[in-house]
């Protein structure tokens, strides 16, 4: 099986910073891409940032210039550096990975359980 475990969430004041980490483990053949999504209470989940194994990145307009996604392919880990945090960034942040399992040709999406980020004065 494949597991994604997020860490690094917490409570921070507006303007502060946090770094989220997500490590994939288990039965992994290869990872094509990883990313971060978030969901605020009562709202729909939205894409925050994604990165391919080759290093191509995409960001939501709301976080562009403030957040930076990076990866350590050897560790199957993706990071999200969040700077200049705003109250509207408050949400549960979920890690996503597009993973090919051993002895299989196709890639599937896997999700972590989420880590809470709260930005408040």
C-alpha positions, 0 to 999 in steps of 0.5 A: 500500500501507499501512504502519504503523511503530512506534517508541519501545520499549526497556528501562526499569526498573519505574516508568519511562515510555516513549512509543510512536509509530505512523505510518501512511503509503501509500495511505490514504483515511481512518482510522477508528480506531487502537490498540495491542496487545501480545504477550509471549513464549509468550502470546496477543496482547491489546488494550492501548488503542484510539482512534477518529478522534473521540477515543473511547478504550478501555483494557485493565483492566491498563493503565487509569490508567497508559497514555494513548493519543492521536492526531494525525489530521493526521499519521496518528499514534497515541501510547501514553504508558506510565507506572508500567511493570511487568515484566508490561508486557514485550511486543512492542507492535503498532500497529493501524489501521482504514483505508479506502483511496482509492476504496474504501468499506470499512475494513480492519485493518493492523498494524505490525511491532512494537516491543519494550518490556522492563521489568526491574530 
